[in-house]
């Protein structure tokens, strides 16, 4: 069980760039209504690929960011950063936009003392890497940028956020596949709880809708191929007709600080981050162990460490990718975890609406659950048409519903047999 003497840690700011565009409110309103962001790929010719649909972030620019009001007293104003948006990968651009919104939402300033950045990403600047390699192999490298390597590496995302917000604390990127941002948020929470950092900007960003990624996942037979003519129906977690995930993009960022610090400065609290569990199936590089024992253990660890009773969990944010095996195994694991309570615990997969944003997916789920707790409304799983007997829980089909759960369980599962889960609590709940 959790140590009751450990300080509570809270989410006090949220920023989002999603396939619906820039802004957490736009994102929340869309998923609360059950809107699909999946569409035919237009940024490149995917017509010959088995899968030609995705949920990319629409065109955005650095001009879409909110303004941060001044610098914090005591900050190192004599040495401000030098952001260069012309050199951003798409993942860095959307990460900076979401981070800036989250920082503004939390009421923090540039150069905030004791602040750091710890985010997750699976592929970093893969879009830049693909373009530069194409030039290298087809044109002899005549137009390869001298910034090709630093701009495309995964670790650059936190650096660009640190530069943009002038933050001099930790600046790290966690890359553990699909669980990257869940793990990053958990590590950031540990830093805040231990007193090693006053406040941490955390979350995840990935922008993987590129020719190489779409083709590669198609070759793996991991993505949906039966709904190219009806993109909005392609992502259908837990539905009998599902045939793979939809590749998505986005950045979901949160500001994490001690709850007592937040209250002292009058900040809002969306949710508390109460517990975290992480395990490995040690089974296969891309397939989960059908037994699911380690998935169950990760969820149970998160609940036990949260100090909450399992009866407190009133919402599950599922990993729910829309792949045949994964959805069935996750459903079975949640039923095993909750036992007799399982049929009374609603849950949903927002990937039915935004696709699978790879390393950012955990942060997307955590942001969704935090907003659900604060708004008293649970988003749906859309495209629930034909029930799958192997997935027999309450997935909040097709339409969201009002509810006031005390806590939420957020699942994230990834390549390499990784399983991570986080429990969020309603402030004061």
Secondary structure as UniProt FT lines:
FT   TURN            4..5
FT   STRAND          9..18
FT   TURN            19..20
FT   STRAND          21..22
FT   HELIX           24..33
FT   STRAND          39..40
FT   TURN            47..48
FT   STRAND          53..55
FT   HELIX           62..64
FT   TURN            73..74
FT   TURN            77..78
FT   HELIX           85..87
FT   HELIX           90..105
FT   TURN            106..107
FT   TURN            113..114
FT   STRAND          115..120
FT   HELIX           126..139
FT   TURN            140..143
FT   TURN            146..147
FT   HELIX           148..152
FT   TURN            154..155
FT   HELIX           156..165
FT   STRAND          171..174
FT   HELIX           177..179
FT   HELIX           180..194
FT   STRAND          199..207
FT   HELIX           211..220
FT   TURN            226..229
FT   HELIX           231..233
FT   TURN            237..238
FT   TURN            240..241
FT   STRAND          247..258
FT   HELIX           259..264
FT   TURN            265..266
FT   STRAND          271..280
FT   TURN            290..291
FT   HELIX           293..306
FT   HELIX           310..312
FT   STRAND          313..317
FT   HELIX           324..338
FT   HELIX           339..344
FT   STRAND          347..348
FT   HELIX           351..354
FT   HELIX           358..360
FT   HELIX           361..375
FT   STRAND          377..378
FT   TURN            389..390
FT   STRAND          401..402
FT   STRAND          407..414
FT   TURN            415..417
FT   STRAND          418..425
FT   TURN            427..428
//
